[in-house]
């Protein structure tokens, strides 16, 4: 430009951008050029820039402009004075750089920072809440234990201990929530698909919540649509968990009136043949403001985040519900009006089944009623309190010995006979997995690769050789994969700490029963029939039959149950293999990992360990980002299983 702003030269890029010719621009004041005309603001900026640049200053400003094609652009303008020898401004160079992409990146970065800051704030809030939620029952436990130790009257002591127990249970509920939450974040949570009775689930929720509901003077009603099938296939425990969470919230946020739980046949039914069931939990409570009805389903979000809030909680419950419903391929939402009440809805597809299929619970009830007594139990745990709790729980009915790590356990096993070992997993000196591997090696007379005094191992072999000692993992490691690790090390069962006495009793009952049912034929073989029929003359055991026997022995299910499970296992194996192949084709490795994980679980459950190991290899490979021949591995599992089913008795791939 001349110093008065008359344009004397213009480049092609500027003309192209503005969509005009040189003639329209040259010899005119810059602010009259056609591309500025649209905006007073830009004209003002240019005049202002000219005013300053004439005095010798470099002027810069950013603005948005529309190009010829109507697109909006961010432009960084500069007006640069050119001076002669006497420092007099003789010309001005006006330059514009398009910085739209840069601005977009800046904007994205700003948004990312804002959302990270918001997440960070929510997590800090969560930690503060969590600390409060943990401390409240902890205070009660510490205070009440102290009082129970002081007090003389038995009746009062019982009351204090009741409070201790309730507080400990609520603490455990909180820990379970955290565990579920982290499992879901790590995509490790898997659903069970088993037949269940819908009414039983709803009645169970009602009876669990009856105490707090009565205490608050509320009323709870349960309604079930008669058109719904009574028996369905799905994860009843998780459905119960969602309902308990919603009803728990309803009780917490309702001061008076009624709460209803209902299950209806959804109007629109899925094409898949499943039945869409619409669950609703309604209350007459404080309601939720409209701007919060979406956010409360996010992790750590609560309507009232202030320190002065009236209601306890961590903000995890609804996030867990949302994720569980999503895993079940359903949807969840809330309708609410402040001061009138809230209705939480979720719709999930469930497959109807015949009522006969629901026999899964029966052995549990049966087992919990029958108690087993007189076992010689070795409790191995490095934590003294855990050891004490386990042995005190057990010593009423059994003979209990304790050891504080794997090595001590092995030493104990060299000198005494035991029926069952309750083995913690994580321990110093020697962990539970290692100890189990050594025990199994001694039973099978395998040489050991670990440093163990040779006389200890010799005594161990002489005590255990040819036997099968029952080992139950007893661990606080409740993440996915731990169970498999314990079973792969040779443990027979797995319970999570803190164990419930009933759960332990059930596990012991079913293990001992399964073992004695295995022992009977072998005892017969050695006494009544000392020379068993040579293997070659035996009729080959069909693989399906073998899996069925394995399932029956390891789970104590009835033959009808085993049949249902077999059918499901077969469908699940075929489906997950297909999913894994598809995921591999689409290079979706996280899906491949998940499918391999599920596949491994099902194969293990069926006792098909050799193939489970291959599925685990795929899973581990994906997790460690290794380049493995995944397609070949999947094909070998596929082909191997086909061979098993057609040839019935492939050597080396049998049921373990
Ligand atoms: P928590 O109850 O532990 O805070 P949730 O995720 O279960 O966590 O619930 C998140 C928030 O949603 C609650 O803090 C509360 O503000 C709101 N909310 C949930 N259920 C109800 C309800 N029935 N009535 C009113 N508000 C509710």
Boltz pocket constraint, residues with backbone or C-beta under 6 A from the ligand:
constraints:
  - pocket:
      binder: B
      contacts: [[A, 245], [A, 246], [A, 249], [A, 250], [A, 253], [A, 283], [A, 285], [A, 286], [A, 287], [A, 288], [A, 296], [A, 298], [A, 301], [A, 302], [A, 303], [A, 304], [A, 312], [A, 313], [A, 314], [A, 315], [A, 316], [A, 317], [A, 318], [A, 319], [A, 342]]
      max_distance: 6.0
